[in-house]
Amino acid sequence: MSKTAGREGVRLWFEFVKRAHADKTVRVNTAFYKAWGDYPNQTFNEWWKQHAETLFPRNRVELVQRYLSDSEHVKVSVPKSLTPTQAANQLRDVLMQHYEAIGHVPRAQRAYALTEGVELRISAVRAYLHTYDCHQQLMAESGGEVVVSAKDLLAGVRIFYSARTLRWQATKRKVEALPMALAGDFTYDSETKTVTTPKHDDTAIRNIRRYLLIAQRLVENAAKGDFPSKDFNR
Protein backbone atom coordinates (compact mmCIF):
# COMPACT_ATOMS: atom_id res chain seq x y z
CA MET A 1 0.00 0.00 0.00
CA SER A 2 1.10 3.53 -0.65
CA LYS A 3 1.66 5.83 2.28
CA THR A 4 -1.41 7.89 1.52
CA ALA A 5 -3.63 4.80 1.30
CA GLY A 6 -1.86 2.76 3.95
CA ARG A 7 -0.86 2.92 7.57
CA GLU A 8 -0.61 6.71 7.90
CA GLY A 9 -4.03 7.16 6.37
CA VAL A 10 -5.47 4.61 8.79
CA ARG A 11 -3.68 6.38 11.65
CA LEU A 12 -5.53 9.59 10.82
CA TRP A 13 -8.81 7.70 10.51
CA PHE A 14 -8.15 6.21 13.96
CA GLU A 15 -7.37 9.60 15.48
CA PHE A 16 -10.45 11.26 14.04
CA VAL A 17 -12.83 8.52 15.16
CA LYS A 18 -11.32 8.77 18.64
CA ARG A 19 -12.21 12.47 18.61
CA ALA A 20 -15.71 11.57 17.48
CA HIS A 21 -16.03 9.09 20.33
CA ALA A 22 -14.93 11.75 22.83
CA ASP A 23 -17.43 14.30 21.50
CA LYS A 24 -20.80 13.70 23.14
CA THR A 25 -22.56 15.63 20.38
CA VAL A 26 -21.36 13.21 17.69
CA ARG A 27 -23.00 9.82 17.23
CA VAL A 28 -20.54 7.09 16.36
CA ASN A 29 -21.62 4.06 14.32
CA THR A 30 -20.75 1.57 17.07
CA ALA A 31 -21.89 -1.41 15.01
CA PHE A 32 -19.47 -0.50 12.25
CA TYR A 33 -16.58 -0.09 14.70
CA LYS A 34 -17.34 -3.13 16.88
CA ALA A 35 -14.40 -5.06 15.45
CA TRP A 36 -12.05 -2.17 16.31
CA GLY A 37 -12.15 -3.20 19.95
CA ASP A 38 -11.17 -0.78 22.71
CA TYR A 39 -9.77 1.85 20.35
CA PRO A 40 -10.89 4.83 22.49
CA ASN A 41 -8.49 3.74 25.22
CA GLN A 42 -5.54 2.71 23.07
CA THR A 43 -2.77 4.50 21.24
CA PHE A 44 -2.66 3.94 17.52
CA ASN A 45 0.49 1.78 17.73
CA GLU A 46 -1.09 -0.47 20.37
CA TRP A 47 -4.29 -0.78 18.36
CA TRP A 48 -2.52 -1.34 15.03
CA LYS A 49 -0.37 -4.12 16.46
CA GLN A 50 -3.47 -5.85 17.77
CA HIS A 51 -5.86 -5.34 14.86
CA ALA A 52 -3.99 -4.56 11.63
CA GLU A 53 -4.00 -8.06 10.19
CA THR A 54 -7.66 -8.74 10.99
CA LEU A 55 -9.14 -5.37 10.02
CA PHE A 56 -6.91 -4.66 7.03
CA PRO A 57 -5.90 -8.14 5.84
CA ARG A 58 -3.86 -9.00 2.79
CA ASN A 59 -6.83 -10.48 0.97
CA ARG A 60 -5.67 -10.20 -2.61
CA VAL A 61 -4.12 -12.92 -4.70
CA GLU A 62 -0.39 -12.23 -4.89
CA LEU A 63 2.86 -13.91 -5.83
CA VAL A 64 3.67 -16.78 -3.47
CA GLN A 65 7.23 -15.58 -2.79
CA ARG A 66 5.90 -12.68 -0.71
CA TYR A 67 4.50 -14.83 2.09
CA LEU A 68 6.46 -18.06 2.19
CA SER A 69 6.31 -18.21 6.01
CA ASP A 70 2.78 -16.86 6.43
CA SER A 71 0.36 -19.48 7.79
CA GLU A 72 -2.63 -17.28 6.96
CA HIS A 73 -2.16 -17.74 3.22
CA VAL A 74 -2.53 -20.74 0.93
CA LYS A 75 0.41 -20.98 -1.45
CA VAL A 76 -0.40 -21.89 -5.04
CA SER A 77 1.57 -22.46 -8.19
CA VAL A 78 0.14 -21.15 -11.44
CA PRO A 79 1.70 -22.18 -14.78
CA LYS A 80 2.34 -19.11 -16.88
CA SER A 81 0.93 -20.94 -19.89
CA LEU A 82 -2.58 -20.52 -18.45
CA THR A 83 -4.68 -17.52 -19.33
CA PRO A 84 -5.99 -15.47 -16.36
CA THR A 85 -9.46 -16.95 -16.90
CA GLN A 86 -8.14 -20.53 -16.97
CA ALA A 87 -6.02 -19.88 -13.86
CA ALA A 88 -8.97 -18.35 -12.01
CA ASN A 89 -11.22 -21.31 -12.79
CA GLN A 90 -8.60 -23.83 -11.71
CA LEU A 91 -7.77 -21.82 -8.58
CA ARG A 92 -11.42 -21.83 -7.54
CA ASP A 93 -11.62 -25.61 -7.94
CA VAL A 94 -8.34 -26.18 -6.09
CA LEU A 95 -9.37 -23.97 -3.18
CA MET A 96 -12.81 -25.58 -2.89
CA GLN A 97 -11.23 -29.03 -2.70
CA HIS A 98 -8.52 -27.88 -0.30
CA TYR A 99 -10.96 -26.11 2.04
CA GLU A 100 -13.22 -29.18 2.08
CA ALA A 101 -10.27 -31.43 2.88
CA ILE A 102 -9.12 -29.33 5.86
CA GLY A 103 -12.62 -28.45 7.04
CA HIS A 104 -12.17 -24.76 6.47
CA VAL A 105 -15.15 -22.47 5.91
CA PRO A 106 -14.05 -18.97 4.83
CA ARG A 107 -16.09 -16.22 6.41
CA ALA A 108 -16.47 -12.85 4.80
CA GLN A 109 -15.11 -9.98 6.86
CA ARG A 110 -16.27 -6.40 6.91
CA ALA A 111 -14.05 -4.46 4.54
CA TYR A 112 -12.37 -1.56 6.28
CA ALA A 113 -10.75 0.83 3.86
CA LEU A 114 -10.26 4.52 3.29
CA THR A 115 -12.77 6.08 0.90
CA GLU A 116 -11.92 4.81 -2.55
CA GLY A 117 -10.84 7.33 -5.14
CA VAL A 118 -10.12 10.13 -2.66
CA GLU A 119 -6.65 11.66 -2.51
CA LEU A 120 -5.58 11.92 1.11
CA ARG A 121 -2.78 14.42 1.64
CA ILE A 122 -1.34 13.25 4.94
CA SER A 123 0.26 16.55 5.98
CA ALA A 124 -2.93 18.50 5.24
CA VAL A 125 -5.16 16.13 7.19
CA ARG A 126 -2.73 16.22 10.09
CA ALA A 127 -3.04 20.02 10.06
CA TYR A 128 -6.83 19.68 10.24
CA LEU A 129 -6.39 17.34 13.20
CA HIS A 130 -4.06 19.78 14.99
CA THR A 131 -6.59 22.55 14.36
CA TYR A 132 -9.38 20.47 15.84
CA ASP A 133 -7.31 19.56 18.91
CA CYS A 134 -6.29 23.17 19.47
CA HIS A 135 -9.91 24.28 19.26
CA GLN A 136 -10.95 21.62 21.78
CA GLN A 137 -8.16 22.69 24.12
CA LEU A 138 -9.12 26.36 23.94
CA MET A 139 -12.76 25.50 24.62
CA ALA A 140 -11.76 23.40 27.62
CA GLU A 141 -9.60 26.21 28.99
CA SER A 142 -12.55 28.61 28.78
CA GLY A 143 -14.85 26.15 30.50
CA GLY A 144 -16.88 25.86 27.32
CA GLU A 145 -18.57 29.16 28.07
CA VAL A 146 -16.69 31.31 25.56
CA VAL A 147 -16.79 30.99 21.79
CA VAL A 148 -13.24 30.52 20.53
CA SER A 149 -12.42 33.23 18.02
CA ALA A 150 -10.71 32.41 14.74
CA LYS A 151 -7.90 34.76 15.74
CA ASP A 152 -7.24 32.87 18.98
CA LEU A 153 -7.46 29.52 17.18
CA LEU A 154 -4.97 30.67 14.55
CA ALA A 155 -2.60 31.82 17.30
CA GLY A 156 -2.92 28.47 19.04
CA VAL A 157 -2.13 26.49 15.89
CA ARG A 158 0.84 28.72 15.12
CA ILE A 159 2.15 28.24 18.64
CA PHE A 160 1.84 24.46 18.28
CA TYR A 161 3.82 24.33 15.04
CA SER A 162 6.40 26.90 16.16
CA ALA A 163 7.06 25.17 19.48
CA ARG A 164 7.40 21.78 17.82
CA THR A 165 9.78 23.09 15.17
CA LEU A 166 11.92 24.75 17.84
CA ARG A 167 11.95 21.61 19.93
CA TRP A 168 13.30 19.39 17.17
CA GLN A 169 15.37 21.81 15.09
CA ALA A 170 18.69 20.64 16.56
CA THR A 171 17.93 16.98 15.82
CA LYS A 172 17.64 14.87 12.70
CA ARG A 173 13.93 14.41 13.21
CA LYS A 174 11.84 15.95 10.47
CA VAL A 175 8.61 17.65 11.47
CA GLU A 176 5.98 19.22 9.26
CA ALA A 177 6.04 22.97 9.04
CA LEU A 178 3.11 25.31 9.54
CA PRO A 179 0.92 25.12 6.42
CA MET A 180 1.44 28.06 4.08
CA ALA A 181 -2.26 28.85 4.27
CA LEU A 182 -1.78 29.67 7.97
CA ALA A 183 1.54 31.45 7.65
CA GLY A 184 1.95 35.19 7.94
CA ASP A 185 4.00 38.00 9.41
CA PHE A 186 4.02 36.78 13.01
CA THR A 187 6.72 36.19 15.63
CA TYR A 188 6.87 33.40 18.18
CA ASP A 189 8.17 34.02 21.71
CA SER A 190 9.44 30.73 23.12
CA GLU A 191 9.69 32.18 26.63
CA THR A 192 6.03 33.11 26.92
CA LYS A 193 4.82 30.68 24.25
CA THR A 194 2.86 33.40 22.52
CA VAL A 195 2.70 34.83 19.02
CA THR A 196 2.36 38.44 17.95
CA THR A 197 0.98 39.56 14.63
CA PRO A 198 1.84 43.14 13.69
CA LYS A 199 -0.12 43.06 10.45
CA HIS A 200 -3.63 42.12 9.48
CA ASP A 201 -4.19 38.39 9.19
CA ASP A 202 -7.44 38.30 7.23
CA THR A 203 -6.40 35.57 4.80
CA ALA A 204 -4.97 33.27 7.46
CA ILE A 205 -8.03 33.83 9.64
CA ARG A 206 -10.31 32.80 6.79
CA ASN A 207 -8.16 29.73 6.24
CA ILE A 208 -8.20 28.65 9.89
CA ARG A 209 -12.00 28.84 9.83
CA ARG A 210 -11.95 26.58 6.79
CA TYR A 211 -9.49 24.19 8.50
CA LEU A 212 -11.78 23.87 11.50
CA LEU A 213 -14.85 23.22 9.33
CA ILE A 214 -12.98 20.50 7.43
CA ALA A 215 -11.72 18.99 10.69
CA GLN A 216 -15.24 18.87 12.12
CA ARG A 217 -16.48 17.30 8.90
CA LEU A 218 -13.74 14.64 9.14
CA VAL A 219 -14.80 13.85 12.71
CA GLU A 220 -18.40 13.42 11.57
CA ASN A 221 -17.37 11.30 8.59
CA ALA A 222 -15.19 9.08 10.75
CA ALA A 223 -18.10 8.62 13.16
CA LYS A 224 -20.22 7.28 10.29
CA GLY A 225 -17.47 4.90 9.15
CA ASP A 226 -16.61 6.73 5.93
CA PHE A 227 -13.16 8.29 6.11
CA PRO A 228 -12.22 10.72 4.77
CA SER A 229 -15.34 10.66 2.53
CA LYS A 230 -15.59 12.23 -0.89
CA ASP A 231 -17.04 15.48 0.38
CA PHE A 232 -14.62 16.28 3.22
CA ASN A 233 -12.68 18.99 1.37
CA ARG A 234 -15.55 20.75 -0.33
C-alpha positions as a Markdown table, in Angstrom:
| # | Residue | x | y | z |
|---|---|---|---|---|
| 1 | Met | 0.0 | 0.0 | 0.0 |
| 2 | Ser | 1.1 | 3.5 | -0.7 |
| 3 | Lys | 1.7 | 5.8 | 2.3 |
| 4 | Thr | -1.4 | 7.9 | 1.5 |
| 5 | Ala | -3.6 | 4.8 | 1.3 |
| 6 | Gly | -1.9 | 2.8 | 3.9 |
| 7 | Arg | -0.9 | 2.9 | 7.6 |
| 8 | Glu | -0.6 | 6.7 | 7.9 |
| 9 | Gly | -4.0 | 7.2 | 6.4 |
| 10 | Val | -5.5 | 4.6 | 8.8 |
| 11 | Arg | -3.7 | 6.4 | 11.6 |
| 12 | Leu | -5.5 | 9.6 | 10.8 |
| 13 | Trp | -8.8 | 7.7 | 10.5 |
| 14 | Phe | -8.2 | 6.2 | 14.0 |
| 15 | Glu | -7.4 | 9.6 | 15.5 |
| 16 | Phe | -10.5 | 11.3 | 14.0 |
| 17 | Val | -12.8 | 8.5 | 15.2 |
| 18 | Lys | -11.3 | 8.8 | 18.6 |
| 19 | Arg | -12.2 | 12.5 | 18.6 |
| 20 | Ala | -15.7 | 11.6 | 17.5 |
| 21 | His | -16.0 | 9.1 | 20.3 |
| 22 | Ala | -14.9 | 11.7 | 22.8 |
| 23 | Asp | -17.4 | 14.3 | 21.5 |
| 24 | Lys | -20.8 | 13.7 | 23.1 |
| 25 | Thr | -22.6 | 15.6 | 20.4 |
| 26 | Val | -21.4 | 13.2 | 17.7 |
| 27 | Arg | -23.0 | 9.8 | 17.2 |
| 28 | Val | -20.5 | 7.1 | 16.4 |
| 29 | Asn | -21.6 | 4.1 | 14.3 |
| 30 | Thr | -20.8 | 1.6 | 17.1 |
| 31 | Ala | -21.9 | -1.4 | 15.0 |
| 32 | Phe | -19.5 | -0.5 | 12.2 |
| 33 | Tyr | -16.6 | -0.1 | 14.7 |
| 34 | Lys | -17.3 | -3.1 | 16.9 |
| 35 | Ala | -14.4 | -5.1 | 15.5 |
| 36 | Trp | -12.0 | -2.2 | 16.3 |
| 37 | Gly | -12.1 | -3.2 | 19.9 |
| 38 | Asp | -11.2 | -0.8 | 22.7 |
| 39 | Tyr | -9.8 | 1.8 | 20.4 |
| 40 | Pro | -10.9 | 4.8 | 22.5 |
| 41 | Asn | -8.5 | 3.7 | 25.2 |
| 42 | Gln | -5.5 | 2.7 | 23.1 |
| 43 | Thr | -2.8 | 4.5 | 21.2 |
| 44 | Phe | -2.7 | 3.9 | 17.5 |
| 45 | Asn | 0.5 | 1.8 | 17.7 |
| 46 | Glu | -1.1 | -0.5 | 20.4 |
| 47 | Trp | -4.3 | -0.8 | 18.4 |
| 48 | Trp | -2.5 | -1.3 | 15.0 |
| 49 | Lys | -0.4 | -4.1 | 16.5 |
| 50 | Gln | -3.5 | -5.9 | 17.8 |
| 51 | His | -5.9 | -5.3 | 14.9 |
| 52 | Ala | -4.0 | -4.6 | 11.6 |
| 53 | Glu | -4.0 | -8.1 | 10.2 |
| 54 | Thr | -7.7 | -8.7 | 11.0 |
| 55 | Leu | -9.1 | -5.4 | 10.0 |
| 56 | Phe | -6.9 | -4.7 | 7.0 |
| 57 | Pro | -5.9 | -8.1 | 5.8 |
| 58 | Arg | -3.9 | -9.0 | 2.8 |
| 59 | Asn | -6.8 | -10.5 | 1.0 |
| 60 | Arg | -5.7 | -10.2 | -2.6 |
| 61 | Val | -4.1 | -12.9 | -4.7 |
| 62 | Glu | -0.4 | -12.2 | -4.9 |
| 63 | Leu | 2.9 | -13.9 | -5.8 |
| 64 | Val | 3.7 | -16.8 | -3.5 |
| 65 | Gln | 7.2 | -15.6 | -2.8 |
| 66 | Arg | 5.9 | -12.7 | -0.7 |
| 67 | Tyr | 4.5 | -14.8 | 2.1 |
| 68 | Leu | 6.5 | -18.1 | 2.2 |
| 69 | Ser | 6.3 | -18.2 | 6.0 |
| 70 | Asp | 2.8 | -16.9 | 6.4 |
| 71 | Ser | 0.4 | -19.5 | 7.8 |
| 72 | Glu | -2.6 | -17.3 | 7.0 |
| 73 | His | -2.2 | -17.7 | 3.2 |
| 74 | Val | -2.5 | -20.7 | 0.9 |
| 75 | Lys | 0.4 | -21.0 | -1.4 |
| 76 | Val | -0.4 | -21.9 | -5.0 |
| 77 | Ser | 1.6 | -22.5 | -8.2 |
| 78 | Val | 0.1 | -21.1 | -11.4 |
| 79 | Pro | 1.7 | -22.2 | -14.8 |
| 80 | Lys | 2.3 | -19.1 | -16.9 |
| 81 | Ser | 0.9 | -20.9 | -19.9 |
| 82 | Leu | -2.6 | -20.5 | -18.5 |
| 83 | Thr | -4.7 | -17.5 | -19.3 |
| 84 | Pro | -6.0 | -15.5 | -16.4 |
| 85 | Thr | -9.5 | -17.0 | -16.9 |
| 86 | Gln | -8.1 | -20.5 | -17.0 |
| 87 | Ala | -6.0 | -19.9 | -13.9 |
| 88 | Ala | -9.0 | -18.3 | -12.0 |
| 89 | Asn | -11.2 | -21.3 | -12.8 |
| 90 | Gln | -8.6 | -23.8 | -11.7 |
| 91 | Leu | -7.8 | -21.8 | -8.6 |
| 92 | Arg | -11.4 | -21.8 | -7.5 |
| 93 | Asp | -11.6 | -25.6 | -7.9 |
| 94 | Val | -8.3 | -26.2 | -6.1 |
| 95 | Leu | -9.4 | -24.0 | -3.2 |
| 96 | Met | -12.8 | -25.6 | -2.9 |
| 97 | Gln | -11.2 | -29.0 | -2.7 |
| 98 | His | -8.5 | -27.9 | -0.3 |
| 99 | Tyr | -11.0 | -26.1 | 2.0 |
| 100 | Glu | -13.2 | -29.2 | 2.1 |
| 101 | Ala | -10.3 | -31.4 | 2.9 |
| 102 | Ile | -9.1 | -29.3 | 5.9 |
| 103 | Gly | -12.6 | -28.5 | 7.0 |
| 104 | His | -12.2 | -24.8 | 6.5 |
| 105 | Val | -15.2 | -22.5 | 5.9 |
| 106 | Pro | -14.1 | -19.0 | 4.8 |
| 107 | Arg | -16.1 | -16.2 | 6.4 |
| 108 | Ala | -16.5 | -12.8 | 4.8 |
| 109 | Gln | -15.1 | -10.0 | 6.9 |
| 110 | Arg | -16.3 | -6.4 | 6.9 |
| 111 | Ala | -14.1 | -4.5 | 4.5 |
| 112 | Tyr | -12.4 | -1.6 | 6.3 |
| 113 | Ala | -10.8 | 0.8 | 3.9 |
| 114 | Leu | -10.3 | 4.5 | 3.3 |
| 115 | Thr | -12.8 | 6.1 | 0.9 |
| 116 | Glu | -11.9 | 4.8 | -2.6 |
| 117 | Gly | -10.8 | 7.3 | -5.1 |
| 118 | Val | -10.1 | 10.1 | -2.7 |
| 119 | Glu | -6.7 | 11.7 | -2.5 |
| 120 | Leu | -5.6 | 11.9 | 1.1 |
| 121 | Arg | -2.8 | 14.4 | 1.6 |
| 122 | Ile | -1.3 | 13.2 | 4.9 |
| 123 | Ser | 0.3 | 16.5 | 6.0 |
| 124 | Ala | -2.9 | 18.5 | 5.2 |
| 125 | Val | -5.2 | 16.1 | 7.2 |
| 126 | Arg | -2.7 | 16.2 | 10.1 |
| 127 | Ala | -3.0 | 20.0 | 10.1 |
| 128 | Tyr | -6.8 | 19.7 | 10.2 |
| 129 | Leu | -6.4 | 17.3 | 13.2 |
| 130 | His | -4.1 | 19.8 | 15.0 |
| 131 | Thr | -6.6 | 22.6 | 14.4 |
| 132 | Tyr | -9.4 | 20.5 | 15.8 |
| 133 | Asp | -7.3 | 19.6 | 18.9 |
| 134 | Cys | -6.3 | 23.2 | 19.5 |
| 135 | His | -9.9 | 24.3 | 19.3 |
| 136 | Gln | -11.0 | 21.6 | 21.8 |
| 137 | Gln | -8.2 | 22.7 | 24.1 |
| 138 | Leu | -9.1 | 26.4 | 23.9 |
| 139 | Met | -12.8 | 25.5 | 24.6 |
| 140 | Ala | -11.8 | 23.4 | 27.6 |
| 141 | Glu | -9.6 | 26.2 | 29.0 |
| 142 | Ser | -12.5 | 28.6 | 28.8 |
| 143 | Gly | -14.9 | 26.2 | 30.5 |
| 144 | Gly | -16.9 | 25.9 | 27.3 |
| 145 | Glu | -18.6 | 29.2 | 28.1 |
| 146 | Val | -16.7 | 31.3 | 25.6 |
| 147 | Val | -16.8 | 31.0 | 21.8 |
| 148 | Val | -13.2 | 30.5 | 20.5 |
| 149 | Ser | -12.4 | 33.2 | 18.0 |
| 150 | Ala | -10.7 | 32.4 | 14.7 |
| 151 | Lys | -7.9 | 34.8 | 15.7 |
| 152 | Asp | -7.2 | 32.9 | 19.0 |
| 153 | Leu | -7.5 | 29.5 | 17.2 |
| 154 | Leu | -5.0 | 30.7 | 14.5 |
| 155 | Ala | -2.6 | 31.8 | 17.3 |
| 156 | Gly | -2.9 | 28.5 | 19.0 |
| 157 | Val | -2.1 | 26.5 | 15.9 |
| 158 | Arg | 0.8 | 28.7 | 15.1 |
| 159 | Ile | 2.1 | 28.2 | 18.6 |
| 160 | Phe | 1.8 | 24.5 | 18.3 |
| 161 | Tyr | 3.8 | 24.3 | 15.0 |
| 162 | Ser | 6.4 | 26.9 | 16.2 |
| 163 | Ala | 7.1 | 25.2 | 19.5 |
| 164 | Arg | 7.4 | 21.8 | 17.8 |
| 165 | Thr | 9.8 | 23.1 | 15.2 |
| 166 | Leu | 11.9 | 24.8 | 17.8 |
| 167 | Arg | 11.9 | 21.6 | 19.9 |
| 168 | Trp | 13.3 | 19.4 | 17.2 |
| 169 | Gln | 15.4 | 21.8 | 15.1 |
| 170 | Ala | 18.7 | 20.6 | 16.6 |
| 171 | Thr | 17.9 | 17.0 | 15.8 |
| 172 | Lys | 17.6 | 14.9 | 12.7 |
| 173 | Arg | 13.9 | 14.4 | 13.2 |
| 174 | Lys | 11.8 | 15.9 | 10.5 |
| 175 | Val | 8.6 | 17.7 | 11.5 |
| 176 | Glu | 6.0 | 19.2 | 9.3 |
| 177 | Ala | 6.0 | 23.0 | 9.0 |
| 178 | Leu | 3.1 | 25.3 | 9.5 |
| 179 | Pro | 0.9 | 25.1 | 6.4 |
| 180 | Met | 1.4 | 28.1 | 4.1 |
| 181 | Ala | -2.3 | 28.8 | 4.3 |
| 182 | Leu | -1.8 | 29.7 | 8.0 |
| 183 | Ala | 1.5 | 31.5 | 7.7 |
| 184 | Gly | 1.9 | 35.2 | 7.9 |
| 185 | Asp | 4.0 | 38.0 | 9.4 |
| 186 | Phe | 4.0 | 36.8 | 13.0 |
| 187 | Thr | 6.7 | 36.2 | 15.6 |
| 188 | Tyr | 6.9 | 33.4 | 18.2 |
| 189 | Asp | 8.2 | 34.0 | 21.7 |
| 190 | Ser | 9.4 | 30.7 | 23.1 |
| 191 | Glu | 9.7 | 32.2 | 26.6 |
| 192 | Thr | 6.0 | 33.1 | 26.9 |
| 193 | Lys | 4.8 | 30.7 | 24.3 |
| 194 | Thr | 2.9 | 33.4 | 22.5 |
| 195 | Val | 2.7 | 34.8 | 19.0 |
| 196 | Thr | 2.4 | 38.4 | 18.0 |
| 197 | Thr | 1.0 | 39.6 | 14.6 |
| 198 | Pro | 1.8 | 43.1 | 13.7 |
| 199 | Lys | -0.1 | 43.1 | 10.5 |
| 200 | His | -3.6 | 42.1 | 9.5 |
| 201 | Asp | -4.2 | 38.4 | 9.2 |
| 202 | Asp | -7.4 | 38.3 | 7.2 |
| 203 | Thr | -6.4 | 35.6 | 4.8 |
| 204 | Ala | -5.0 | 33.3 | 7.5 |
| 205 | Ile | -8.0 | 33.8 | 9.6 |
| 206 | Arg | -10.3 | 32.8 | 6.8 |
| 207 | Asn | -8.2 | 29.7 | 6.2 |
| 208 | Ile | -8.2 | 28.7 | 9.9 |
| 209 | Arg | -12.0 | 28.8 | 9.8 |
| 210 | Arg | -11.9 | 26.6 | 6.8 |
| 211 | Tyr | -9.5 | 24.2 | 8.5 |
| 212 | Leu | -11.8 | 23.9 | 11.5 |
| 213 | Leu | -14.8 | 23.2 | 9.3 |
| 214 | Ile | -13.0 | 20.5 | 7.4 |
| 215 | Ala | -11.7 | 19.0 | 10.7 |
| 216 | Gln | -15.2 | 18.9 | 12.1 |
| 217 | Arg | -16.5 | 17.3 | 8.9 |
| 218 | Leu | -13.7 | 14.6 | 9.1 |
| 219 | Val | -14.8 | 13.9 | 12.7 |
| 220 | Glu | -18.4 | 13.4 | 11.6 |
| 221 | Asn | -17.4 | 11.3 | 8.6 |
| 222 | Ala | -15.2 | 9.1 | 10.8 |
| 223 | Ala | -18.1 | 8.6 | 13.2 |
| 224 | Lys | -20.2 | 7.3 | 10.3 |
| 225 | Gly | -17.5 | 4.9 | 9.1 |
| 226 | Asp | -16.6 | 6.7 | 5.9 |
| 227 | Phe | -13.2 | 8.3 | 6.1 |
| 228 | Pro | -12.2 | 10.7 | 4.8 |
| 229 | Ser | -15.3 | 10.7 | 2.5 |
| 230 | Lys | -15.6 | 12.2 | -0.9 |
| 231 | Asp | -17.0 | 15.5 | 0.4 |
| 232 | Phe | -14.6 | 16.3 | 3.2 |
| 233 | Asn | -12.7 | 19.0 | 1.4 |
| 234 | Arg | -15.6 | 20.8 | -0.3 |
